[in-house]
């Protein structure tokens, strides 16, 4: 996909984005004790058209984690929807070109002088 495709998704509302997403809920790992071990509060969302997958397990509420996932997907899509920066072709400055040629000439002189004593 290129940035134009992402731009079309960036214009969609959160509800429209949510319709295109597959949602998986699971038990979050890590600190939190019994609250974490017994509830399926962590959310993994995949935006099917783009293939973007995000996970949220910051809060104990599954609803809030769904909202966080949608916000993450929106931020990623908006970042990818930015057009690439156009590069301006520049010329090599005259001084740099002359220094490089002078260095090449000097190097060739050194190599030319490396021959044996009686070769000339």
C-alpha positions in Angstrom: 0.0 0.0 0.0 1.1 3.5 -0.6 0.4 6.7 1.3 -2.7 7.5 -0.9 -4.4 4.3 0.3 -3.7 5.1 3.9 -5.1 8.6 3.4 -8.5 7.2 2.5 -8.6 5.3 5.8 -7.3 8.3 7.7 -10.5 10.2 6.7 -12.8 7.5 8.2 -14.4 8.0 11.6 -13.5 5.7 14.5 -16.8 3.8 14.0 -16.0 3.1 10.4 -12.5 1.9 11.3 -13.9 -0.3 14.0 -16.1 -2.1 11.5 -13.0 -3.1 9.5 -11.3 -4.5 12.6 -11.1 -8.0 14.0 -11.0 -8.0 17.8 -9.5 -10.6 20.1 -9.7 -10.5 23.8 -7.3 -12.3 26.2 -5.9 -12.3 29.7 -3.2 -9.8 30.1 0.1 -11.0 31.5 2.2 -9.2 34.1 1.5 -7.4 37.4 -2.0 -6.9 38.6 -2.8 -9.9 40.7 -6.2 -11.5 40.7 -7.8 -8.8 38.6 -5.5 -9.6 35.7 -5.6 -13.3 36.1 -9.4 -13.7 36.0 -10.7 -11.2 33.4 -10.2 -11.1 29.6 -9.4 -7.4 29.6 -6.5 -7.2 27.1 -7.5 -6.4 23.5 -5.7 -7.2 20.2 -7.2 -5.5 17.1 -6.3 -6.1 13.5 -7.3 -3.6 10.8 -8.0 -6.2 8.1 -7.6 -3.9 4.9 -4.2 -2.6 6.0 -3.0 -5.5 8.2 -2.1 -3.2 11.1 -2.2 -5.1 14.4 -2.1 -3.3 17.8 -2.5 -4.5 21.4 -3.8 -2.6 24.5 -3.7 -3.9 28.1 -3.1 -0.7 29.9 -6.4 -0.6 31.8 -8.6 -3.2 33.5 -11.5 -2.3 31.4 -12.0 -4.2 28.1 -14.0 -1.2 26.7 -11.2 1.3 27.4 -8.6 -1.1 25.9 -10.8 -1.3 22.7 -10.8 2.5 22.6 -7.1 2.6 23.1 -6.6 0.1 20.2 -8.7 2.2 17.9 -6.7 5.3 18.8 -3.4 3.5 18.1 -4.7 2.3 14.7 -5.8 5.8 13.8 -2.4 7.3 14.8 -0.5 4.7 12.7 -2.8 5.2 9.7 -2.4 9.0 10.0 1.4 8.7 10.1 1.4 6.4 7.1 -0.9 8.7 5.2 1.7 11.5 5.0 3.1 11.9 1.5 6.9 11.3 1.2 9.1 14.3 1.2 10.3 15.3 -2.3 14.0 15.4 -2.7 15.6 18.3 -4.5 18.5 17.3 -6.8 21.5 19.5 -6.1 24.8 20.0 -7.9 28.2 19.3 -6.5 29.8 22.6 -5.7 32.6 23.7 -8.0 35.2 23.9 -5.2 34.4 20.3 -4.1 34.7 19.0 -7.6 38.1 20.8 -8.1 39.4 19.5 -4.8 38.4 15.9 -5.7 40.0 16.2 -9.2 43.2 17.7 -7.6 43.3 14.8 -5.1 42.9 12.3 -7.9 45.7 13.9 -9.9 48.0 13.9 -6.8 47.2 10.2 -6.2 48.0 9.3 -9.8 51.4 11.2 -9.5 52.2 9.2 -6.4 51.4 5.9 -8.1 53.4 6.9 -11.2 56.5 7.5 -9.0 56.3 4.0 -7.4 58.0 2.3 -10.4 61.4 0.8 -10.2 64.4 3.1 -10.4 65.5 2.1 -14.0 62.0 1.9 -15.6 61.9 5.5 -17.0 
